[in-house]
Amino acid sequence: MKTSSKKQKTAISFDLEFDAKDFEPARLKALERLAGKVKIPGFRNGKAPANIIEQHVDPNELASLTLDILVRTTIPKLFTDAKVTPVSAPNVDIKKYVPGEMAELTLTADILPEVKLGDYKKLEAVYYERPVTDDDVKDVLGRIVAQMAEPKVVKRAAKDNDEVIIDFVGKKDDKAFEGGSAKDFHLKIGSKQFIPGFEDGLIGHEVGDKFDLPLKFPEDYGNAELAGADVVFEILLKQVNEMVTPKLDDELAKKVGSFKTLDELKKDIRKNLEAQYERDSKEHYKDSLIAELVSKSKTEAPESLINEQAENIKKDNERNLKSRGMTLKDYLKQQKQPEADYEKELKKAAEQRIIGSLVVQSLADELKITVGDDVVKSQLDAMRENYKNSAEALAQLNQPEAENSVRNHLRIEQTLDKLAELNRKHAKVEKAAPVAAKKPKTSKKK
């Protein structure tokens, strides 16, 4: 066999020439595979000599399988000798082929590119320290109180923050539209569950009122058939509940998490917010470090990986749009964005992701980050326990590729932790503006 190769930054090609002696081992393997497909008198299935089997098989099928086996057995050595790692299935272009005598072909494949890492020990990303303020604690307490509010039936007109029970039918052009009707629906006025104007339109109405509420759907509404449409909701108000909030005192603290006093609850909220803010700061810092390292490193993304990643992003977008009752076509029409421009954006985003991944993987190699089998097993066991009630999730976790996925995820986490450790002394520390917490977290003391 004669070979020559041409290596580019993200791809490699091999010109191969096979002669008669190269074919014999592959021909014998091909005959072994084909033996089970033919019945030869006087021999058990698959036990006839090769020369006899050859007389009973399709010569075209034998020639095709022989070349296929020869190429497949040759490929691993080609990449090993060239010291490259393929990231796509090789494309084989057959130039000439005389079965059993000679073959000339060209093999091409995308490969992992070389990554020239920037100086990863002297990055100066900003580390935002976010203090917990009294207003943050107050905000969490306010939402805890709101969550524990109980409805009380009242005989008066509905007002903001009340809960109402209504029947409604939404109509467009005098016809009820899908998903626009319900009976005995519980709605808290001010929750912004409905389109603008709906909840405000209930204020001032009393039990027994039947009324029409003309509204217009937002132009960017998820359902293209309703986006910007003029509609009318026929409403019957059946009950008004005033939401009675509990007093913010020691008794409330005891109900929330078996705390003895309100001060204990406040301290617990502050402690949890401090931990949450610190986690957020660390994650933001690591993201910033990677962005800076990528900007200081040099590499290119293979086309096949870009296309694969772009397709994954597109499918994720389509799933998200579907959950909002929208198709990708509807979305692009709404955004007035040509499909070609959208595809370009996908490719750009995919390329950025791939380059980021290549840089992180290269850094993991540079830092010699490894994840032990015991750590991977422990993580998988924890995940199986967490998803023990989901047969689908458990099936995925039991697939062979799950172990590689978990190992890679843990390796990346450890790499980012190490990167943060190496650069923390270079960080530009800034105070982040106080922002109210999103989730009222407390420890369940017993």
CORQUI-V52772 format. One record per residue. SS is DSSP state (@ for helix, = for strand, . for the rest). PSI is psi as a letter, one per 30 degrees, with the letter a starting at -180 (* if undefined). BURIAL is # if it has 9 or more other ideal C-beta (glycine too) atoms within 8 Angstrom, else .. Layout:
BEGIN
ss=SS psi=PSI burial=BURIAL
ss=SS psi=PSI burial=BURIAL
END
This chain:
BEGIN
ss=. psi=k burial=.
ss== psi=k burial=.
ss== psi=l burial=#
ss== psi=l burial=.
ss== psi=l burial=#
ss== psi=j burial=.
ss== psi=k burial=.
ss=. psi=a burial=.
ss=. psi=e burial=.
ss=. psi=g burial=#
ss== psi=l burial=#
ss== psi=k burial=#
ss== psi=k burial=#
ss== psi=k burial=#
ss== psi=k burial=#
ss== psi=k burial=#
ss== psi=k burial=#
ss== psi=k burial=#
ss=. psi=a burial=#
ss=@ psi=e burial=.
ss=@ psi=f burial=.
ss=@ psi=f burial=#
ss=@ psi=f burial=#
ss=@ psi=e burial=.
ss=@ psi=e burial=.
ss=@ psi=e burial=#
ss=@ psi=e burial=#
ss=@ psi=e burial=#
ss=@ psi=e burial=#
ss=@ psi=e burial=#
ss=@ psi=e burial=#
ss=@ psi=e burial=#
ss=@ psi=e burial=.
ss=@ psi=f burial=#
ss=@ psi=e burial=#
ss=. psi=f burial=.
ss=. psi=f burial=.
ss=. psi=k burial=#
ss=. psi=k burial=.
ss=. psi=k burial=#
ss=. psi=k burial=.
ss=. psi=f burial=.
ss=. psi=k burial=.
ss=. psi=l burial=.
ss=. psi=k burial=.
ss=. psi=g burial=.
ss=. psi=g burial=.
ss=. psi=l burial=.
ss=. psi=l burial=.
ss=@ psi=e burial=.
ss=@ psi=f burial=.
ss=@ psi=e burial=#
ss=@ psi=e burial=#
ss=@ psi=e burial=#
ss=. psi=f burial=.
ss=. psi=g burial=.
ss=. psi=l burial=#
ss=. psi=k burial=.
ss=@ psi=e burial=.
ss=@ psi=e burial=.
ss=@ psi=e burial=#
ss=@ psi=e burial=#
ss=@ psi=e burial=#
ss=@ psi=e burial=.
ss=@ psi=e burial=#
ss=@ psi=e burial=#
ss=@ psi=e burial=#
ss=@ psi=e burial=.
ss=@ psi=e burial=#
ss=@ psi=e burial=#
ss=@ psi=e burial=#
ss=@ psi=e burial=.
ss=@ psi=f burial=.
ss=@ psi=e burial=#
ss=@ psi=e burial=#
ss=@ psi=e burial=.
ss=@ psi=e burial=.
ss=@ psi=e burial=#
ss=@ psi=e burial=#
ss=@ psi=e burial=.
ss=@ psi=e burial=.
ss=@ psi=f burial=#
ss=. psi=h burial=.
ss=. psi=l burial=#
ss=. psi=j burial=.
ss== psi=k burial=#
ss=. psi=g burial=#
ss=. psi=l burial=#
ss=. psi=k burial=.
ss=. psi=k burial=#
ss== psi=k burial=.
ss== psi=k burial=.
ss== psi=j burial=.
ss== psi=j burial=#
ss== psi=e burial=.
ss== psi=k burial=.
ss== psi=j burial=#
ss== psi=j burial=.
ss=. psi=k burial=#
ss=. psi=f burial=.
ss=. psi=e burial=.
ss== psi=l burial=#
ss== psi=k burial=#
ss== psi=k burial=#
ss== psi=l burial=#
ss== psi=k burial=#
ss== psi=k burial=#
ss== psi=k burial=#
ss== psi=k burial=#
ss== psi=k burial=#
ss== psi=l burial=#
ss=. psi=k burial=.
ss=. psi=l burial=#
ss=. psi=k burial=.
ss=. psi=k burial=#
ss== psi=j burial=.
ss=. psi=k burial=#
ss=. psi=l burial=.
ss=. psi=j burial=.
ss=. psi=g burial=#
ss=. psi=f burial=.
ss=. psi=h burial=.
ss=. psi=k burial=#
ss=. psi=h burial=.
ss=. psi=l burial=#
ss== psi=k burial=#
ss== psi=j burial=#
ss== psi=j burial=#
ss== psi=k burial=#
ss=. psi=j burial=#
ss=. psi=l burial=.
ss=. psi=k burial=#
ss=. psi=l burial=.
ss=@ psi=e burial=.
ss=@ psi=e burial=.
ss=@ psi=e burial=#
ss=@ psi=e burial=#
ss=@ psi=e burial=.
ss=@ psi=e burial=#
ss=@ psi=e burial=#
ss=@ psi=e burial=#
ss=@ psi=e burial=.
ss=@ psi=e burial=#
ss=@ psi=e burial=#
ss=@ psi=e burial=#
ss=@ psi=e burial=#
ss=@ psi=f burial=.
ss=. psi=g burial=#
ss=. psi=k burial=#
ss== psi=k burial=.
ss== psi=k burial=#
ss== psi=k burial=.
ss== psi=k burial=.
ss=. psi=l burial=.
ss=. psi=i burial=.
ss=. psi=l burial=.
ss=. psi=k burial=.
ss=. psi=k burial=#
ss=. psi=l burial=#
ss=. psi=k burial=.
ss=. psi=f burial=.
ss=. psi=l burial=#
ss== psi=k burial=#
ss== psi=l burial=#
ss== psi=k burial=#
ss== psi=l burial=#
ss== psi=k burial=#
ss== psi=l burial=#
ss== psi=k burial=#
ss== psi=k burial=#
ss== psi=k burial=#
ss== psi=k burial=#
ss=. psi=h burial=.
ss=. psi=g burial=.
ss== psi=k burial=.
ss== psi=k burial=.
ss== psi=l burial=#
ss== psi=k burial=.
ss== psi=g burial=.
ss== psi=g burial=#
ss== psi=l burial=.
ss== psi=l burial=.
ss== psi=k burial=.
ss== psi=h burial=.
ss== psi=k burial=#
ss== psi=k burial=.
ss== psi=k burial=#
ss== psi=j burial=#
ss=. psi=k burial=#
ss=. psi=f burial=.
ss=. psi=f burial=.
ss=. psi=h burial=.
ss=. psi=e burial=.
ss=. psi=l burial=.
ss=. psi=l burial=.
ss=. psi=k burial=.
ss=. psi=f burial=#
ss=. psi=e burial=#
ss=. psi=e burial=#
ss=@ psi=e burial=.
ss=@ psi=f burial=#
ss=@ psi=f burial=#
ss=. psi=k burial=#
ss=. psi=f burial=.
ss=. psi=k burial=#
ss=. psi=l burial=#
ss=. psi=k burial=.
ss=. psi=f burial=.
ss=. psi=k burial=#
ss== psi=k burial=.
ss== psi=l burial=.
ss== psi=k burial=.
ss== psi=j burial=#
ss== psi=k burial=.
ss== psi=l burial=#
ss== psi=k burial=.
ss=. psi=k burial=#
ss=. psi=k burial=#
ss=. psi=f burial=.
ss=. psi=g burial=.
ss=. psi=k burial=#
ss=. psi=e burial=.
ss=. psi=j burial=#
ss=. psi=f burial=#
ss=. psi=f burial=.
ss=. psi=f burial=#
ss=. psi=k burial=#
ss=. psi=g burial=.
ss=. psi=k burial=#
ss== psi=k burial=.
ss== psi=l burial=#
ss== psi=k burial=#
ss== psi=k burial=#
ss== psi=k burial=#
ss== psi=k burial=#
ss== psi=j burial=#
ss== psi=j burial=#
ss== psi=f burial=#
ss== psi=k burial=.
ss== psi=k burial=#
ss== psi=k burial=#
ss== psi=k burial=#
ss== psi=j burial=#
ss== psi=j burial=.
ss=. psi=k burial=.
ss=. psi=l burial=#
ss=. psi=k burial=.
ss=. psi=i burial=.
ss=. psi=a burial=.
ss=@ psi=e burial=.
ss=@ psi=e burial=.
ss=@ psi=e burial=#
ss=@ psi=e burial=#
ss=@ psi=e burial=#
ss=@ psi=e burial=.
ss=@ psi=e burial=#
ss=@ psi=h burial=#
ss=. psi=g burial=.
ss=. psi=l burial=#
ss=. psi=e burial=.
ss=. psi=l burial=.
ss=@ psi=e burial=#
ss=@ psi=e burial=.
ss=@ psi=e burial=#
ss=@ psi=e burial=#
ss=@ psi=e burial=#
ss=@ psi=e burial=.
ss=@ psi=e burial=#
ss=@ psi=e burial=#
ss=@ psi=e burial=#
ss=@ psi=e burial=#
ss=@ psi=e burial=#
ss=@ psi=e burial=#
ss=@ psi=e burial=#
ss=@ psi=e burial=.
ss=@ psi=e burial=#
ss=@ psi=e burial=#
ss=@ psi=e burial=.
ss=@ psi=e burial=.
ss=@ psi=e burial=#
ss=@ psi=e burial=#
ss=@ psi=e burial=#
ss=@ psi=e burial=.
ss=@ psi=e burial=#
ss=@ psi=e burial=#
ss=@ psi=e burial=#
ss=@ psi=e burial=.
ss=@ psi=e burial=#
ss=@ psi=e burial=#
ss=@ psi=e burial=#
ss=@ psi=e burial=#
ss=@ psi=e burial=#
ss=@ psi=e burial=#
ss=@ psi=e burial=#
ss=@ psi=f burial=.
ss=@ psi=f burial=.
ss=. psi=l burial=#
ss== psi=k burial=.
ss=. psi=l burial=#
ss=. psi=k burial=.
ss=. psi=k burial=#
ss=. psi=k burial=#
ss=@ psi=e burial=#
ss=@ psi=e burial=#
ss=@ psi=e burial=#
ss=@ psi=e burial=#
ss=@ psi=e burial=#
ss=@ psi=e burial=.
ss=@ psi=e burial=#
ss=@ psi=e burial=#
ss=@ psi=e burial=.
ss=@ psi=e burial=#
ss=@ psi=e burial=#
ss=@ psi=e burial=#
ss=@ psi=e burial=.
ss=@ psi=e burial=.
ss=@ psi=e burial=#
ss=@ psi=e burial=#
ss=@ psi=e burial=.
ss=@ psi=e burial=.
ss=@ psi=e burial=#
ss=@ psi=e burial=#
ss=@ psi=f burial=.
ss=. psi=g burial=.
ss=. psi=h burial=.
ss=. psi=k burial=#
ss=. psi=l burial=#
ss=@ psi=e burial=#
ss=@ psi=e burial=.
ss=@ psi=e burial=#
ss=@ psi=e burial=#
ss=@ psi=e burial=#
ss=@ psi=e burial=.
ss=@ psi=e burial=#
ss=@ psi=f burial=.
ss=. psi=h burial=.
ss=. psi=k burial=.
ss=. psi=k burial=.
ss=@ psi=e burial=.
ss=@ psi=e burial=.
ss=@ psi=e burial=.
ss=@ psi=e burial=#
ss=@ psi=e burial=#
ss=@ psi=e burial=.
ss=@ psi=e burial=.
ss=@ psi=e burial=#
ss=@ psi=e burial=#
ss=@ psi=e burial=.
ss=@ psi=e burial=#
ss=@ psi=e burial=#
ss=@ psi=e burial=#
ss=@ psi=e burial=.
ss=@ psi=e burial=#
ss=@ psi=e burial=#
ss=@ psi=e burial=#
ss=@ psi=e burial=#
ss=@ psi=e burial=.
ss=@ psi=e burial=#
ss=@ psi=e burial=#
ss=@ psi=e burial=#
ss=@ psi=e burial=#
ss=@ psi=e burial=#
ss=@ psi=e burial=#
ss=@ psi=e burial=#
ss=@ psi=e burial=.
ss=@ psi=e burial=.
ss=. psi=f burial=.
ss=. psi=h burial=.
ss=. psi=k burial=#
ss=. psi=l burial=.
ss=. psi=k burial=#
ss=. psi=l burial=.
ss=@ psi=e burial=.
ss=@ psi=e burial=.
ss=@ psi=e burial=#
ss=@ psi=e burial=#
ss=@ psi=e burial=.
ss=@ psi=e burial=.
ss=@ psi=e burial=#
ss=@ psi=e burial=#
ss=@ psi=e burial=.
ss=@ psi=e burial=.
ss=@ psi=e burial=#
ss=@ psi=e burial=#
ss=@ psi=e burial=.
ss=@ psi=e burial=.
ss=. psi=g burial=#
ss=. psi=f burial=.
ss=. psi=g burial=.
ss=. psi=j burial=.
ss=@ psi=e burial=.
ss=@ psi=e burial=.
ss=@ psi=e burial=.
ss=@ psi=e burial=#
ss=@ psi=e burial=.
ss=@ psi=e burial=.
ss=@ psi=f burial=#
ss=. psi=f burial=.
ss=. psi=k burial=.
ss=@ psi=e burial=.
ss=@ psi=f burial=.
ss=@ psi=e burial=#
ss=@ psi=e burial=#
ss=@ psi=e burial=.
ss=@ psi=e burial=.
ss=@ psi=e burial=#
ss=@ psi=e burial=#
ss=@ psi=e burial=.
ss=@ psi=e burial=.
ss=@ psi=e burial=#
ss=@ psi=e burial=#
ss=@ psi=e burial=#
ss=@ psi=e burial=.
ss=@ psi=e burial=#
ss=@ psi=e burial=#
ss=@ psi=e burial=#
ss=@ psi=e burial=#
ss=@ psi=e burial=#
ss=@ psi=e burial=#
ss=@ psi=e burial=#
ss=@ psi=e burial=.
ss=@ psi=f burial=.
ss=@ psi=f burial=#
ss=@ psi=e burial=.
ss=@ psi=f burial=.
ss=@ psi=f burial=.
ss=. psi=k burial=#
ss== psi=j burial=.
ss== psi=k burial=.
ss== psi=l burial=.
ss== psi=k burial=.
ss=. psi=k burial=#
ss=. psi=k burial=.
ss=. psi=k burial=#
ss=. psi=k burial=.
ss=. psi=k burial=.
ss=. psi=l burial=#
ss=. psi=f burial=.
ss=. psi=k burial=.
ss=. psi=i burial=#
ss=. psi=k burial=#
ss=. psi=l burial=#
ss=. psi=k burial=.
ss=. psi=i burial=.
ss=. psi=k burial=.
ss=. psi=* burial=.
END
